[in-house]
Amino acid sequence: MIVERLEGLVLYVRQGCHLCEHFLVELSVDLGPAVEHLKVQDVDGDADLAVRFGLRVPVLELDGTVLCEAVYDGTRVRQALGL
């Protein structure tokens, strides 16, 4: 089931980021209803994350490995999740 594959998948975003919103829409197309289980983390809500990512958002990680940054790479994400 796709929901189990989403464990370890985190999308780092920033409020008001158009790129982040667009990225999430594209990701939603691939994940479908399972996108509700995606962990979305606002980097500005955590000082360490704000320093770690700076302006580098959106960033999608799976188990700590960056799958894509700034631009959604659907092929890579689908392959990593086995979709």
C-alpha positions as CSV (number, residue, x, y, z in Angstrom):
1,M,0.0,0.0,0.0
2,I,1.3,3.5,-0.9
3,V,0.7,4.9,2.6
4,E,3.4,2.6,4.1
5,R,5.8,3.8,1.3
6,L,5.3,7.4,2.5
7,E,7.0,6.7,5.9
8,G,10.2,8.6,5.8
9,L,9.0,11.0,3.0
10,V,9.2,14.6,4.1
11,L,8.5,17.8,2.1
12,Y,10.3,20.8,3.5
13,V,8.5,24.1,2.6
14,R,8.1,27.7,3.6
15,Q,4.8,29.5,4.1
16,G,3.9,31.8,1.1
17,C,6.3,30.0,-1.2
18,H,4.7,29.7,-4.7
19,L,7.3,27.1,-5.7
20,C,6.4,25.0,-2.7
21,E,2.7,25.1,-3.5
22,H,3.3,24.1,-7.1
23,F,5.6,21.3,-6.0
24,L,3.0,20.0,-3.7
25,V,0.3,20.0,-6.5
26,E,2.6,18.0,-8.8
27,L,3.4,15.6,-6.0
28,S,-0.3,15.2,-5.2
29,V,-0.9,14.0,-8.8
30,D,1.5,11.1,-8.2
31,L,0.4,10.3,-4.7
32,G,-3.3,10.8,-5.1
33,P,-5.3,10.6,-1.9
34,A,-2.2,9.2,-0.1
35,V,-0.8,12.7,-0.1
36,E,-2.8,13.3,3.0
37,H,-0.2,11.1,4.8
38,L,2.7,13.1,3.6
39,K,4.7,14.9,6.3
40,V,5.0,18.5,5.3
41,Q,7.5,20.5,7.5
42,D,7.7,24.3,7.5
43,V,11.4,25.1,7.8
44,D,10.6,28.5,9.5
45,G,9.0,26.7,12.4
46,D,12.4,25.2,13.5
47,A,15.6,27.2,13.8
48,D,17.8,24.3,12.8
49,L,15.7,23.6,9.7
50,A,15.8,27.3,8.8
51,V,19.6,27.3,8.9
52,R,19.9,23.9,7.2
53,F,17.7,24.8,4.2
54,G,17.9,28.6,4.1
55,L,16.2,29.5,0.8
56,R,16.5,25.9,-0.6
57,V,12.8,25.0,-0.5
58,P,10.9,23.0,-1.5
59,V,13.0,19.9,-0.7
60,L,11.6,16.4,-0.8
61,E,13.5,13.8,1.2
62,L,13.0,10.1,1.7
63,D,14.7,8.7,4.7
64,G,17.1,11.6,4.8
65,T,18.1,11.4,1.1
66,V,17.1,14.3,-1.1
67,L,14.9,13.2,-4.0
68,C,14.4,16.6,-5.5
69,E,14.9,20.2,-4.7
70,A,13.1,23.3,-6.1
71,V,11.7,21.4,-9.1
72,Y,9.6,18.2,-8.8
73,D,11.1,15.2,-10.4
74,G,8.2,12.8,-10.8
75,T,10.2,10.1,-12.4
76,R,12.7,10.0,-9.5
77,V,10.0,10.1,-6.8
78,R,7.9,7.4,-8.5
79,Q,11.0,5.2,-8.8
80,A,12.0,5.8,-5.2
81,L,8.5,4.9,-3.9
82,G,8.1,2.0,-6.2
83,L,5.0,3.4,-7.9
